[in-house]
Amino acid sequence: MASIQAPFGHKIQFFCCCLLPIKELLLIMVGMNKSVLLVEDERIVALTHSRTLEKAGYQVQVASTGEQAVQAALSTDAHYDIILMDIDLGSGIDGTLAAEQILAVRDLPVLFLSSHTEPEVVEKTERITSYGYVVKASSPTVLFASMKMAFKLHAAKQQLEHAERALLEDRDSLREIMDASPVGIIAVNAEFVVVGANRAAEALAGNQLDSHNAPRCGDFLGCRSRHLDPHRCGETVQCANCRFYQDIRRALDDGTTVSHQEALFEFEGVTGPRTAYLQYSTAVSRLNGGVIALVNFEDVTSTRRAQERMRLLSTIADSHGNVVIISDAQRKVLWANQATVDLTGYSLEDFLGKNPADLLEGENPDLELKARISSTLNQELPYEGEILNYTKAGEAYWIRMYIHPVHDDSGVLTNFVSIQHDVTERRAFEQRLLDQEQRVKAIMRRSGDGIAIFDAHGLLTDANPAYCELVGQPLEELQGKAVSTLAERIHPEQAESLFKQIYKAIAVCAPGVVYCFRCLDANNEYYWREDNAVFFYDHDCKLEQSYVFARKISRAQPSEMAFTVAGTNQ
């Protein structure tokens, strides 16, 4: 063996190719840059093997005892590609025990190199490692081939372990994703056994999946009727959940799948019996060469019951003719009843997703009222009031609306419900009354006769200037005074008889009375006065209002009090 100086100061050892066979030269190339721990207690044998390995390009370190081998292999700065392990190592631990201690910590290919050929020895080494067994008397070619095979086996083992780790990581990731899903997911095999379930499925079923017991689908979901014929789960006509199980069976048998089916389930979980509406879908997949049905389902009980309540409320709302609009928390319309469509001329599709005001407020909305409504609703408070709206055809109408905020169980705003009714006719009538009242007041102010208005309780509510002048008191003093107080100015010989006749006329719903009596003026002097009283009643003949037209008699004074009921000769 000779050496030459290579560039950069590195020495390259080379062998004269003419002295080695081509096959052995190829084996030398295999060993380049690989490190070997040779465990051999016989010095001459160790020296011989070391030279053979170094000639093949391996870097070799020798350990003469099992203890040295363990220490060298487990050293923190050591890196070996392979261990050639003798079995008999003197008085210390033997090679098999040393190999077990090393492999318990480090994943290294261990190739046993021994003179033993007994079957029991070979079997023992195979139980420790599966990288091979080489007899010491074997040629270098056999040794190098065995080492090459050990490298391949170790590389294949590492690749397999890496793939298994990746598979486990993928499985764990998939499990985490499934467990994070709010939708229940179960996997059912051809024997109708649940082989997988995420946390949402376990929560919905009220049971924990125990893979050791291999629960059937009906047992996991707690079907109440599964006890009738547990071996025909999903096929018994008595089973309340059979449609669900039959859909799974069809998916397993012929790949038929369903989507977004809904059924009322009856459960018997660890939390006790209960019923729930579940919406489910099925799909077909394969696991370990067999067909499985993947089923996802979620509890839609609250949604279903909310829909039922909505249908009930809409039926009630439609039956009463009130306008009912339900919107979300952002006041976008989710639903409106037929009365809304009939009144506004807009279809339900026109309303959906819009704020009702966008369609109904017209070109010149009352911005102050609009801001007041928005402020109230922004505070999640109810609002009641009247507003002018416009139909799709541009016709104006008045509504009185009651807008109520709706909160869920946790207090979060979810909806607004607006109940409205048309008050256009009422407001028109009120306007007519207002106009009439204005005309009456105009007439009262211009009348030469005194006019006073009394309410149902006999309290003066209004009087014209002529009446105030007649009684000698300003309106501010007269307003709110009772008839009995004003009667104090009537002559005492006439007051009792006069009021008795007036009350008698009111008792029989007389339209009015005309009477003459003596009364004190502003100077506390008596004068004769004639009153014409007109009475207004409700449907039950209860007095609502009285108009009294009073004037001072200027002609010849009557000798006694006169009293006449309107429409009679009394």
C-alpha positions as CSV (number, residue, x, y, z in Angstrom):
1,M,0.0,0.0,0.0
2,A,1.4,3.5,-0.9
3,S,0.1,7.0,-0.5
4,I,0.2,10.3,-2.5
5,Q,-0.4,13.9,-1.5
6,A,-3.7,15.1,-2.9
7,P,-4.7,18.7,-3.5
8,F,-5.7,20.8,-0.3
9,G,-3.3,18.7,1.8
10,H,-5.6,15.5,2.0
11,K,-3.9,12.2,1.7
12,I,-5.7,9.6,-0.4
13,Q,-4.8,6.0,0.2
14,F,-5.1,3.8,-2.9
15,F,-4.5,0.2,-3.8
16,C,-2.8,-1.0,-6.8
17,C,-5.8,-2.2,-8.9
18,C,-3.7,-4.9,-10.5
19,L,-3.3,-6.6,-7.1
20,L,-7.1,-6.9,-6.4
21,P,-10.0,-8.5,-8.3
22,I,-12.6,-6.2,-9.9
23,K,-15.3,-7.6,-7.6
24,E,-13.3,-6.8,-4.5
25,L,-12.5,-3.3,-5.8
26,L,-16.3,-2.6,-6.1
27,L,-16.7,-3.7,-2.5
28,I,-14.0,-1.3,-1.4
29,M,-16.0,1.5,-3.0
30,V,-19.1,0.5,-1.0
31,G,-17.3,1.1,2.3
32,M,-16.2,4.6,1.6
33,N,-17.1,7.1,4.4
34,K,-18.8,4.4,6.6
35,S,-17.8,3.8,10.2
36,V,-17.7,0.3,11.8
37,L,-17.6,-0.7,15.5
38,L,-15.9,-4.1,15.5
39,V,-16.4,-6.0,18.8
40,E,-13.8,-8.8,19.1
41,D,-11.9,-10.0,22.1
42,E,-9.2,-11.9,20.2
43,R,-6.5,-9.4,19.3
44,I,-5.2,-11.2,16.2
45,V,-8.7,-11.7,14.8
46,A,-9.6,-8.1,15.5
47,L,-6.5,-6.9,13.7
48,T,-7.1,-9.1,10.7
49,H,-10.8,-7.9,10.4
50,S,-9.8,-4.3,10.9
51,R,-7.2,-4.4,8.1
52,T,-9.7,-6.1,5.8
53,L,-12.4,-3.5,6.5
54,E,-10.0,-0.6,6.2
55,K,-8.7,-1.9,2.8
56,A,-12.4,-1.8,1.8
57,G,-12.6,1.9,2.8
58,Y,-14.3,1.6,6.2
59,Q,-13.3,3.5,9.3
60,V,-12.9,1.0,12.1
61,Q,-12.9,1.2,15.9
62,V,-12.4,-1.9,17.9
63,A,-13.9,-2.8,21.3
64,S,-12.7,-6.0,23.0
65,T,-15.4,-6.4,25.6
66,G,-19.2,-6.1,25.7
67,E,-19.0,-3.3,28.2
68,Q,-16.6,-1.4,25.9
69,A,-18.9,-1.9,23.0
70,V,-21.9,-0.5,24.9
71,Q,-20.0,2.5,26.1
72,A,-18.6,3.2,22.6
73,A,-21.9,2.8,20.8
74,L,-23.8,4.9,23.3
75,S,-21.2,7.7,23.5
76,T,-22.7,11.1,22.7
77,D,-20.1,11.9,20.1
78,A,-20.0,8.5,18.5
79,H,-21.5,7.8,15.1
80,Y,-21.4,4.2,13.7
81,D,-23.0,3.0,10.5
82,I,-22.8,-0.7,11.6
83,I,-21.7,-2.9,14.5
84,L,-19.9,-6.2,13.8
85,M,-20.6,-8.1,17.0
86,D,-18.7,-11.2,18.2
87,I,-20.8,-13.4,20.6
88,D,-18.1,-14.8,23.0
89,L,-16.4,-11.8,24.7
90,G,-14.6,-13.3,27.6
91,S,-15.7,-12.9,31.3
92,G,-17.9,-9.9,30.8
93,I,-21.3,-9.6,29.1
94,D,-21.5,-11.5,25.8
95,G,-22.3,-10.0,22.4
96,T,-26.0,-10.8,22.5
97,L,-26.5,-8.9,25.8
98,A,-24.3,-6.0,24.6
99,A,-26.4,-5.9,21.4
100,E,-29.7,-5.8,23.3
101,Q,-28.4,-2.9,25.5
102,I,-27.2,-0.9,22.5
103,L,-30.4,-1.5,20.5
104,A,-32.5,-0.4,23.4
105,V,-31.1,3.1,23.0
106,R,-29.7,3.4,19.4
107,D,-31.2,2.2,16.1
108,L,-28.1,0.6,14.5
109,P,-27.6,-2.4,12.2
110,V,-25.9,-5.1,14.2
111,L,-24.3,-7.9,12.2
112,F,-23.2,-10.9,14.4
113,L,-19.7,-12.2,13.5
114,S,-19.0,-15.4,15.3
115,S,-17.5,-18.9,14.9
116,H,-20.6,-20.5,16.4
117,T,-22.9,-22.3,13.9
118,E,-25.3,-24.0,16.4
119,P,-28.9,-23.4,15.4
120,E,-29.8,-22.3,18.9
121,V,-27.2,-19.6,18.8
122,V,-28.3,-18.4,15.4
123,E,-32.0,-18.4,16.5
124,K,-31.0,-16.3,19.6
125,T,-29.3,-13.7,17.4
126,E,-32.3,-13.5,15.1
127,R,-34.5,-12.8,18.0
128,I,-32.3,-9.8,18.9
129,T,-31.8,-8.4,15.4
130,S,-32.6,-9.4,11.8
131,Y,-29.5,-8.0,10.1
132,G,-27.8,-11.3,9.6
133,Y,-25.2,-13.7,11.0
134,V,-21.7,-14.2,9.4
135,V,-19.3,-17.0,10.3
136,K,-15.8,-15.7,11.0
137,A,-14.2,-18.1,8.6
138,S,-16.2,-16.6,5.7
139,S,-14.3,-14.7,2.9
140,P,-14.2,-10.9,2.8
141,T,-16.6,-11.1,-0.2
142,V,-19.3,-12.8,2.0
143,L,-18.6,-10.3,4.8
144,F,-18.9,-7.3,2.6
145,A,-22.0,-8.6,0.9
146,S,-23.6,-9.3,4.3
147,M,-22.7,-5.8,5.5
148,K,-24.2,-4.3,2.3
149,M,-27.4,-6.2,2.9
150,A,-27.5,-5.0,6.5
151,F,-27.2,-1.4,5.2
152,K,-30.1,-2.0,2.8
153,L,-32.2,-3.6,5.5
154,H,-31.5,-0.8,7.9
155,A,-32.3,1.8,5.3
156,A,-35.6,0.0,4.4
157,K,-36.4,-0.3,8.1
158,Q,-35.9,3.5,8.6
159,Q,-38.0,4.3,5.6
160,L,-40.8,2.1,6.9
161,E,-40.6,3.6,10.3
162,H,-40.6,7.1,8.8
163,A,-43.7,6.2,6.7
164,E,-45.3,4.7,9.8
165,R,-44.6,7.9,11.8
166,A,-45.9,10.0,9.0
167,L,-49.0,7.8,8.8
168,L,-49.5,8.1,12.6
169,E,-49.0,11.9,12.4
170,D,-51.5,12.1,9.6
171,R,-53.9,9.9,11.5
172,D,-53.5,12.1,14.6
173,S,-53.9,15.2,12.6
174,L,-57.0,13.8,10.9
175,R,-58.3,12.8,14.4
176,E,-57.7,16.3,15.6
177,I,-59.5,17.8,12.6
178,M,-62.4,15.4,13.1
179,D,-62.6,16.1,16.8
180,A,-62.6,19.8,16.1
181,S,-65.6,19.4,13.8
182,P,-69.0,20.4,15.3
183,V,-70.5,17.8,13.0
184,G,-70.7,14.2,14.3
185,I,-68.8,11.7,12.1
186,I,-68.9,7.9,12.5
187,A,-67.5,5.0,10.4
188,V,-69.5,1.8,10.1
189,N,-68.1,-1.4,8.6
190,A,-69.9,-4.2,6.7
191,E,-70.7,-5.9,10.0
192,F,-72.6,-2.7,11.1
193,V,-69.9,-2.1,13.7
194,V,-68.8,1.5,14.5
195,V,-65.1,1.5,14.0
196,G,-64.6,5.2,14.4
197,A,-66.3,8.3,15.9
198,N,-65.3,11.8,16.6
199,R,-66.1,13.7,19.8
200,A,-69.2,15.5,18.3
201,A,-70.6,12.1,17.4
202,E,-70.0,10.8,20.9
203,A,-71.6,13.8,22.4
204,L,-74.7,13.5,20.2
205,A,-75.0,9.8,20.9
206,G,-74.4,10.2,24.6
207,N,-71.9,7.3,24.5
208,Q,-68.1,6.9,24.3
209,L,-66.8,4.7,21.6
210,D,-65.0,1.7,23.0
211,S,-63.2,0.0,20.2
212,H,-62.5,-3.1,22.3
213,N,-66.2,-3.9,22.6
214,A,-66.8,-3.2,18.9
215,P,-70.3,-1.7,19.4
216,R,-72.9,-2.2,16.7
217,C,-74.4,1.0,15.2
218,G,-77.6,0.7,17.2
219,D,-75.6,0.1,20.5
220,F,-73.4,3.2,19.9
221,L,-76.3,5.5,19.0
222,G,-78.5,4.0,21.8
223,C,-81.4,3.0,19.6
224,R,-84.3,2.2,22.0
225,S,-85.6,-0.6,19.9
226,R,-82.3,-2.4,19.3
227,H,-83.2,-4.9,22.1
228,L,-86.1,-6.3,20.0
229,D,-83.7,-7.9,17.5
230,P,-80.1,-6.8,18.1
231,H,-78.8,-9.0,15.3
232,R,-81.0,-7.3,12.7
233,C,-80.2,-3.7,13.7
234,G,-81.6,-1.4,11.0
235,E,-84.0,-3.9,9.6
236,T,-86.6,-4.3,12.3
237,V,-89.8,-2.4,11.4
238,Q,-90.3,-1.6,15.1
239,C,-87.1,0.4,15.2
240,A,-87.7,4.2,15.4
241,N,-84.4,4.9,13.7
242,C,-84.6,2.3,11.0
243,R,-84.6,4.7,8.1
244,F,-81.2,6.0,9.2
245,Y,-79.8,2.5,9.6
246,Q,-81.3,1.3,6.3
247,D,-79.6,4.2,4.5
248,I,-76.3,3.1,6.0
249,R,-77.0,-0.5,5.0
250,R,-77.6,0.6,1.4
251,A,-74.4,2.5,1.4
252,L,-72.5,-0.6,2.5
253,D,-74.3,-3.0,0.2
254,D,-74.4,-1.1,-3.1
255,G,-72.8,2.3,-2.6
256,T,-76.1,4.2,-2.5
257,T,-75.6,7.5,-0.6
258,V,-78.0,10.1,0.8
259,S,-77.5,13.7,1.5
260,H,-79.1,16.0,4.2
261,Q,-81.8,13.5,5.3
262,E,-83.6,14.4,8.5
263,A,-85.2,12.1,11.1
264,L,-86.4,12.2,14.7
265,F,-84.0,10.0,16.7
266,E,-84.6,8.3,20.0
267,F,-81.5,7.8,22.1
268,E,-80.6,5.8,25.2
269,G,-77.2,7.2,26.1
270,V,-75.4,7.3,29.5
271,T,-77.1,10.7,30.1
272,G,-80.6,9.0,29.8
273,P,-83.3,8.7,27.1
274,R,-83.9,11.7,24.8
275,T,-85.2,12.5,21.4
276,A,-83.5,14.8,18.8
277,Y,-83.9,15.7,15.2
278,L,-80.7,14.8,13.3
279,Q,-79.7,15.7,9.8
280,Y,-77.3,13.2,8.2
281,S,-75.5,12.3,5.0
282,T,-73.7,9.1,4.0
283,A,-70.7,8.3,1.9
284,V,-68.7,5.2,1.0
285,S,-65.0,4.6,1.5
286,R,-62.6,1.7,2.1
287,L,-60.6,0.8,5.2
288,N,-58.1,-2.0,5.3
289,G,-59.5,-3.5,2.1
290,G,-63.1,-3.4,3.4
291,V,-66.0,-1.1,2.6
292,I,-67.1,1.3,5.3
293,A,-69.9,3.9,5.4
294,L,-68.9,7.3,6.6
295,V,-71.9,9.1,8.2
296,N,-71.9,12.7,9.3
297,F,-74.8,14.1,11.3
298,E,-75.7,17.1,13.3
299,D,-78.4,18.0,15.8
300,V,-80.9,20.3,14.1
301,T,-83.5,20.1,16.9
302,S,-83.4,23.7,17.8
303,T,-83.5,24.8,14.2
304,R,-86.4,22.4,13.5
305,R,-88.4,23.6,16.5
306,A,-87.6,27.2,15.6
307,Q,-89.0,26.5,12.1
308,E,-92.1,24.9,13.6
309,R,-92.6,27.9,15.9
310,M,-92.0,30.2,12.9
311,R,-94.7,28.4,10.9
312,L,-97.1,28.6,13.8
313,L,-96.4,32.3,14.4
314,S,-96.8,33.0,10.7
315,T,-100.1,31.1,10.6
316,I,-101.3,33.1,13.6
317,A,-100.0,36.4,12.1
318,D,-101.7,35.7,8.8
319,S,-105.0,34.8,10.5
320,H,-105.2,38.1,12.3
321,G,-104.3,40.3,9.2
322,N,-101.5,42.1,11.0
323,V,-98.3,42.9,9.1
324,V,-95.5,40.8,10.6
325,I,-91.8,41.2,9.5
326,I,-89.0,39.2,11.0
327,S,-85.4,40.5,10.5
328,D,-82.0,39.5,11.7
329,A,-79.8,41.4,14.2
330,Q,-78.7,43.8,11.3
331,R,-82.4,44.4,10.5
332,K,-82.3,42.5,7.2
333,V,-85.6,40.8,6.4
334,L,-85.7,37.1,6.9
335,W,-89.5,36.6,6.6
336,A,-92.7,38.6,6.1
337,N,-96.3,37.3,6.1
338,Q,-98.9,37.6,3.4
339,A,-100.5,40.6,5.0
340,T,-97.2,42.5,4.4
341,V,-97.3,41.6,0.7
342,D,-101.0,42.6,0.4
343,L,-100.5,46.0,2.1
344,T,-97.2,47.1,0.5
345,G,-97.5,45.5,-2.9
346,Y,-93.9,44.2,-2.6
347,S,-93.3,40.4,-2.8
348,L,-91.5,38.5,-0.1
349,E,-88.5,38.2,-2.5
350,D,-88.4,42.0,-2.7
351,F,-88.1,42.2,1.1
352,L,-85.6,39.4,1.7
353,G,-82.1,40.6,2.8
354,K,-83.2,44.3,2.9
355,N,-84.0,46.8,5.6
356,P,-87.8,47.4,5.3
357,A,-87.2,51.2,5.4
358,D,-85.2,51.0,2.2
359,L,-88.4,50.0,0.4
360,L,-91.1,51.8,2.3
361,E,-89.9,55.2,3.6
362,G,-90.4,57.0,0.3
363,E,-88.3,59.8,-1.3
364,N,-88.6,62.3,1.6
365,P,-88.5,60.3,4.9
366,D,-88.9,61.9,8.3
367,L,-85.1,61.8,9.2
368,E,-85.7,62.8,12.8
369,L,-88.1,60.0,13.4
370,K,-85.9,57.6,11.5
371,A,-82.9,58.5,13.7
372,R,-85.0,58.0,16.8
373,I,-86.1,54.6,15.7
374,S,-82.5,53.6,14.9
375,S,-81.2,54.8,18.2
376,T,-83.9,52.8,20.1
377,L,-83.1,49.6,18.2
378,N,-79.4,50.1,18.5
379,Q,-79.9,50.0,22.2
380,E,-81.8,46.7,21.7
381,L,-84.9,48.3,23.1
382,P,-88.5,47.9,21.9
383,Y,-90.0,50.7,19.8
384,E,-93.6,51.7,19.4
385,G,-94.9,54.5,17.2
386,E,-96.5,55.5,13.9
387,I,-94.8,56.2,10.6
388,L,-95.8,57.2,7.1
389,N,-94.9,54.5,4.5
390,Y,-95.4,54.1,0.8
391,T,-96.6,51.1,-1.3
392,K,-94.7,49.9,-4.3
393,A,-97.2,51.9,-6.4
394,G,-96.3,55.0,-4.5
395,E,-99.5,55.3,-2.4
396,A,-99.0,56.7,1.1
397,Y,-100.4,54.9,4.2
398,W,-99.9,55.2,7.9
399,I,-98.9,52.3,10.1
400,R,-98.6,51.8,13.9
401,M,-95.7,49.5,14.5
402,Y,-94.4,47.6,17.5
403,I,-90.7,46.4,17.0
404,H,-89.5,43.9,19.6
405,P,-85.8,42.8,19.9
406,V,-85.3,39.0,20.3
407,H,-82.4,37.6,22.3
408,D,-81.1,34.0,22.6
409,D,-80.6,32.2,25.9
410,S,-77.2,33.8,26.4
411,G,-78.6,37.3,25.9
412,V,-77.2,37.8,22.4
413,L,-79.5,39.8,20.0
414,T,-80.6,37.5,17.2
415,N,-83.7,39.1,15.6
416,F,-86.2,41.9,15.5
417,V,-90.0,41.2,15.1
418,S,-92.1,44.0,13.8
419,I,-95.9,43.8,14.2
420,Q,-97.8,46.5,12.3
421,H,-101.3,47.5,11.5
422,D,-102.7,50.0,9.0
423,V,-104.0,53.2,10.8
424,T,-104.5,55.3,7.7
425,E,-108.3,55.5,8.1
426,R,-108.1,56.2,11.8
427,R,-105.6,59.1,11.2
428,A,-107.8,60.4,8.4
429,F,-110.8,60.4,10.8
430,E,-108.8,62.1,13.5
431,Q,-107.7,64.7,11.0
432,R,-111.4,65.3,10.1
433,L,-112.2,65.6,13.8
434,L,-109.3,68.0,14.2
435,D,-110.5,70.1,11.2
436,Q,-114.0,70.1,12.7
437,E,-112.6,71.1,16.1
438,Q,-110.7,74.0,14.5
439,R,-113.9,75.1,12.8
440,V,-115.9,74.8,16.0
441,K,-113.3,76.9,17.8
442,A,-113.4,79.5,15.1
443,I,-117.1,79.7,15.4
444,M,-116.9,79.8,19.2
445,R,-114.5,82.8,19.1
446,R,-116.8,84.7,16.8
447,S,-120.1,83.9,18.4
448,G,-121.9,86.7,20.4
449,D,-123.4,84.0,22.7
450,G,-121.4,82.5,25.4
451,I,-120.3,78.9,24.7
452,A,-118.8,76.5,27.2
453,I,-117.7,72.9,26.8
454,F,-117.8,70.4,29.7
455,D,-116.4,66.8,29.7
456,A,-118.0,63.6,31.0
457,H,-117.2,64.5,34.6
458,G,-118.8,68.0,34.4
459,L,-115.4,69.8,34.2
460,L,-115.2,72.9,32.0
461,T,-112.6,72.3,29.3
462,D,-113.1,75.3,27.1
463,A,-115.1,78.5,26.8
464,N,-115.2,81.4,24.3
465,P,-114.7,85.1,25.2
466,A,-118.4,85.8,25.3
467,Y,-119.0,83.2,28.0
468,C,-116.0,84.4,30.1
469,E,-117.4,88.0,29.9
470,L,-120.9,86.7,30.8
471,V,-119.7,85.0,34.0
472,G,-117.1,87.6,34.8
473,Q,-114.1,85.3,34.9
474,P,-111.1,84.7,32.5
475,L,-110.7,81.3,30.8
476,E,-107.7,80.4,32.9
477,E,-109.8,80.5,36.1
478,L,-112.7,78.7,34.5
479,Q,-110.9,75.7,33.0
480,G,-111.0,72.6,35.1
481,K,-113.9,73.9,37.3
482,A,-116.8,71.7,37.9
483,V,-120.4,72.5,37.1
484,S,-121.3,72.3,40.8
485,T,-118.8,75.2,41.4
486,L,-120.2,77.3,38.7
487,A,-123.7,76.6,40.1
488,E,-122.8,78.5,43.2
489,R,-123.7,81.7,41.2
490,I,-127.3,80.5,40.5
491,H,-130.0,81.9,42.6
492,P,-130.4,79.5,45.6
493,E,-134.1,79.2,45.1
494,Q,-133.6,77.8,41.6
495,A,-130.3,75.8,41.8
496,E,-131.5,72.6,43.3
497,S,-134.6,72.3,41.1
498,L,-132.6,73.2,38.0
499,F,-129.9,70.6,38.5
500,K,-132.4,67.9,39.4
501,Q,-134.1,68.4,36.1
502,I,-130.8,68.5,34.1
503,Y,-129.6,65.1,35.6
504,K,-133.1,63.6,35.0
505,A,-132.8,64.6,31.3
506,I,-129.3,63.1,31.1
507,A,-130.5,59.9,32.7
508,V,-132.9,59.3,29.8
509,C,-130.3,60.3,27.2
510,A,-132.1,63.5,26.3
511,P,-130.3,65.3,23.4
512,G,-130.4,68.6,25.3
513,V,-132.3,71.0,27.5
514,V,-133.2,74.7,27.4
515,Y,-133.7,76.6,30.7
516,C,-133.9,80.1,32.2
517,F,-132.6,81.1,35.6
518,R,-131.3,83.9,37.6
519,C,-127.5,84.2,38.0
520,L,-125.0,86.6,39.5
521,D,-122.9,88.7,37.2
522,A,-119.4,90.1,37.8
523,N,-120.9,92.8,40.0
524,N,-122.7,90.2,42.1
525,E,-126.1,91.4,40.8
526,Y,-128.6,88.9,39.6
527,Y,-129.7,88.8,36.0
528,W,-131.8,86.5,33.9
529,R,-129.9,84.0,31.7
530,E,-131.0,81.4,29.1
531,D,-128.9,78.3,28.5
532,N,-129.2,75.8,25.7
533,A,-127.3,72.6,26.6
534,V,-126.5,69.9,24.1
535,F,-125.4,66.5,25.3
536,F,-123.2,63.8,23.6
537,Y,-123.3,60.2,24.7
538,D,-121.3,57.0,24.0
539,H,-122.9,53.7,22.8
540,D,-123.9,52.8,26.4
541,C,-125.7,56.2,26.9
542,K,-123.0,57.5,29.1
543,L,-122.4,61.2,28.9
544,E,-119.2,62.1,27.1
545,Q,-119.4,65.8,26.5
546,S,-121.8,68.8,26.9
547,Y,-122.0,72.1,25.0
548,V,-123.7,75.0,26.8
549,F,-124.8,78.0,24.7
550,A,-125.6,80.9,27.2
551,R,-126.9,84.4,26.7
552,K,-128.2,87.2,28.9
553,I,-132.0,87.8,28.4
554,S,-132.5,91.4,27.4
555,R,-136.2,91.2,26.7
556,A,-138.8,91.3,29.5
557,Q,-137.6,89.2,32.4
558,P,-139.6,86.0,33.0
559,S,-141.5,85.8,36.3
560,E,-140.2,82.3,37.1
561,M,-137.6,79.7,36.0
562,A,-138.4,77.8,32.7
563,F,-137.1,74.4,31.7
564,T,-137.6,72.5,28.5
565,V,-136.1,69.1,27.3
566,A,-135.2,69.2,23.6
567,G,-137.6,67.4,21.4
568,T,-140.4,67.5,24.1
569,N,-142.9,69.9,25.4
570,Q,-141.6,69.6,29.0
